[in-house]
Amino acid sequence: METQLANTFKNKKILVTGGTGCIGSEIVKSILNYEPKVVRIFSNDEDTTFKMSQEIGASRNRRFLIGDIRDKERLITAMNGIDIVYHAAALKHVPLCEYNPFEAIKTNVLGTQNIIEAALENNVKKVINISTDKAVNPVNTMGATKLLAEKLITDANFYKGPRKTIFSCVRFGNVLFSRGSVIPLFEEQIKQKKMITITDPKMTRFMMSLDNTIELVFKATLIAKGGEIFILKMPVVKLGDLADVVIKKYAEKYQCRFSEIKKEVIGPRPGEKIFEGLMTEKEAEKAFETKEMLIIPPQAEFGINIKTSDYKNASISKLKRYASRDVKPLSKMEINKLLFS
């Protein structure tokens, strides 16, 4: 795959929206290893943009652009001459989107529409959208807006007319140690000797490492035909077990006694599910799979005929759905290995 990626990125122009966020910044850093002509790092956060510019340094092949995906004119300018767009900008925190639904729509839905229209205007070759398991059978505002974003991206392949732009999605589970996620929260609570707050010990979540996310994004870049959703096969953890492993690890780091750290079950936050899904029953009816991933092809009624033979080592998926309630959770020993080995 390294050779393919080198051929894909070398001397190419790449734009990453949300490029200073947890996922976006990792995409940027990884692409820079393949000698792109330029990576444009697009963000509406001046502080993280400044910090990232200090971290990775100034160079002729990286440009830091301040802008918002709600501003289509800014996106059109930012995409001038671009070959590939990675769309990672989003409002992603479930409770905040519940309390600010209009803002979630403006960013996650209308912002994605702007990405599509700017990409078509600039004849971008490929657009890869970063999505989430919250988009599967959504029960909250964030999930509903991300589902609409997925629909806009996949259906853009039929909206584009004669243009050659390829639009596809990758659908993530929970990314370990990502900004605002539960593990950094637990660590900070232990560090400050506060009560560890757990929504529900029985809650299960799909987990993937940052390395896994970049691998999935890049594989999707290489094999996307247009209209697919790519999903990494990943382990499931029970939140109560995850908390115990993290408490034990960080209690040693911050010189606390494990027995002295108290836990409080606070119940699910607004819009949270006990179980998450990565593929619905309806999607599973037409899905393909390889050893590493699931591939949901575009809707057949739109006339795009994608076959298993279009993807190396793919076959018809045997799964009826892909949900955390159906996957055996990792043991505490396995969680510790996943997090800290």
N, C-alpha and C positions, 0 to 999 in steps of 0.2 A: 504493500500500500504506500510505502514511503516514496517509491519512484513515481507512482501515479500522482501523489500529492505534489511532489516537486514539479511535475509537468503541468499540474493544474494551477499552481500558484506562482511559479517563477515568472517574473516580469508582468504579472497581472495587477490590475487595480481592484482593491477590495474595500468595501464599506461595511462597517459593523455598527449598527444602531445599538444604543445602550452599551457602547463600547468600553465604558469605565466601570460597568457593573461586574458582578462576580463571574457570570458566564461570558459576557462580552469581552472582558479583559483577558480571560484565558484563551478565547478564540484568537484575539489579536496577537498575543504572545506566541501562540503556536504557529500562526501563519507567518510571522516574521522569521521563523526558522527556514522558510522555503524561498527566500529572496524575491518577495513580491516587488513590483515597481513602486507601489504605494499602498499603505493601509490607512484609510480615513476612519478615525475613531470619533464617532458621532454621539454626543451626550448633551443633556440639558443640565447637568450637574457641574458647576464651575469648580467646586472644591475637589471632587474626585478626579476631574479632568486635570487639574493642576498637580495633584498627587501622583497620578499615573504618568504624567509627562516627566516628573522628576524621577520616577522609578525606572522607566524604560529609556529615558534620555531622548534627546533631540537627534533627528536623523532625516536625511532627504526622503526616506521611504516611509515616513509616518507623519500623519497630519492630524492634529486635534481640532475638531470642529464643534463649536457650541451651537446647539440648535435643538428643536423639539420636533418629534414626529407629527405633532398636531399641525405643524406649519409646512404645508405642501410645497410652497415656493422655495423654502430653505432646503427641503429634501431634493427637489429637482436640481438645484445648484450643486448640492453635495454629491449627487450621483452622476454628475457630468463625467463621461468617459469610463465609468465603473464597469467591471466585468461581472463581479459576484457581490451580492448583498447578503449579509447575515443579519436577520432582524431579531435582536434580543431585547429591545426596549419594551418595557411594559410596566404597568402597575400590578404587582404580584402578591401583595399581602392581603389575605382573605378578609380579615376584620376591617382593614382600612377601606377596601373596596365596598364592603357592605355599608359603611357609613358615608361613603363618597361615590355613589354609583354613577352619577353624571360624569365625574372625572374619569372613572374607569372606562366608561364608554368612549369618551373623547380620545383617550390614549390607546386603549387596547383594540378598539374597533375602528374608529375613524382614523386613528394614526396608522393602522395597518392598511386601510384603504389608500391613504396617502402614499405609503410605501409602494403599493402596487402601481398606482398611477404614475408616480415619479420613475419607477423602474421601466415601465412601458415607454414613457416619453424619452428615456435615455437609451432604450434598446439594451438594457442590462441582460447578460446571458443567463444568469441563474439567481434566484432568490430563495434562501432557506430560512424559514420561519421557526423560531423556538417556541414550542408550546408546552403544555403541562398536563399531568393526569387530572387536574381539576376541570379540564374541558370535557371529561367523559361523564355523561349523565350528570351535568352540573346541578348543584343545589344552592350555589352562591353566586353573587354578582361577578366575582373574579372569574370563576369557571365559565359562566355564561358568556362573558365578553371574550374569553380566550377561545371558546368554541366557535363564536362568530368570526373571530380572527382566522381560525383554521379554515372555516368555510370560505371566507374571502380569498385566502391564499390558494387553496386547492381549486376553487372554481374560477380563479383568475386565468387558469389555463384555457378556459373556454371563452372568457371575456376578451382575451388578448387579440383575437382575430388572426391576421397573418404574421404577427410578430413572433419571434423565436424564443422569447423569454420562457424559462422553465421555473415554475413555482412549486415548491414542496415544503413539507413540515417535518420537524422532529418533535416527538412528544416525550417529555421528561417525567421521571418520578421526582422524589425529593433528592436534592443534591447535597451530599455530605459537606458540612462545614461552610456552606454558602452563607452569604451575608443575610442576617435576619432569621436563619433557620434555628432549629431547636438545640443543636449541640453547642454552638456558641452561647446561646441563652443559658443553658445549664452551666457551662463553664463560668460565665460571669456571675451567676447566682452563687456558685460554690466559692469563687474568689472573694465575693463580698460577704460570705457567710450568711446568705439569705436562705429562706425556705425555697426548696426546689418545687416549682409548680408544674404539675403534670395534668394535661387535659383529661386523659382517660388511659389508664395502664393497658387496657385491652385494645386500644386503637392500633391499627396496623398500617404501615406505610411502605411503599416501594422506595428503595434507596439506591443511589448510584454515586460513584465518586466523580470528581472533576475530570479525571482522566477518561472515565467512561463517557462523560458528556461530550468531550471534544472528539473522541473516537467515533461516536455516533454521528455527530454533526459532519465530520469529514467523510465518513462512509456514505452518508446521504448525498453529500456534494458530488461524490464520484459516480454514484449509480442512479441518481434521480432522473426519471424520464418526464415527470410533470404530473402533479396532482396527488402524489403519494403522501402518506403519513408513515414515518419510520419510528419504531419503538424498540428500545433496547430491552432484552430479557434481563431482569435484575432481581436481586433478592428482596425479601420482605422482612421487616423487623416489627416486633411488638414494642410499643412506646414504653411500657413499664420496664421491659428488659433493657431497652436502650438506655433509659435513665439510670438503671443500676450499674451498667458497664461504665457509663460516663462519670457517674459519681465516684466509683472506685478509682478510676484513672486520675481524675482531677483532685480528689481528696489527697492523694499522695503528693501531687504537684504543689498544692497550696497548703500542705502540712495541716490537713484537717483529719479528724477521726471519722471514718466511714459511719460509725454508729451514732455520731453526733449530728450528722446531716439529716435534716427533716424534710419529708416530702409532703406535699399537699395536692390532692386531686381537686382540680378547679372546674372540671367539666368542659365539654367542647366549647370552643369560642363560636361566635355568630358565623354561621355558614359552613362549619366544619362537619365532615363525615367521620364515622367510626372506621369505615373501610374505604379504600380508593380503588379506582379501576384505571387500566391503561388501554383497554379495548372492549367495546360493547359487544353484546351478542350479535347485533346486526352487522357490525364491522367484521366480526370473526367469520361470518358466512362466506366472505370473499377474500379473506386475508391469506397472505403467503408467509412463510417463515424460513429462516436460515438458522444455523446453530446459535448465532448471536442476537438476531433481531426478528421482529415482526414487521411486515410491510402491508399496509392497507392501501390497495390501489384506488385510483379515482373511480367515480361512479360510472358504471358501464353505459348508462343511458346517455351520457354525453359523447359517446362514440370513440373514446380512447381505448384501444384494445391492448392492454398490458397483460403479458403472460408470465408464468413462473420462469420460463426460459430466458426472460429479459434480465434476470438477476442470477448471479453465480450461486450454485448450490441451493437454490430456493425450491420449496415444495408447497403444496396446499397445506395451510395450517390445520392442525387437528384440534386446536383449542376451541372451546365453545364461547369463551370470553377470557379476559385476562384481568383478574381482580385480586386485590390483596387478601380477600377472605378465602380464596381458593388455593393460595400458595402457603406451604408450611413455613412459618417464621424461622429465622435463624436462631440458634441457641445463643446464650450469652457468650460462650467461648468463640463462636463464629462471628458474633457482632464485634467482639474485641479485636479479632483478627482483621475484620473488614475495616475497622476504624483506625487501628494503631500499628498494624504490622507494615 
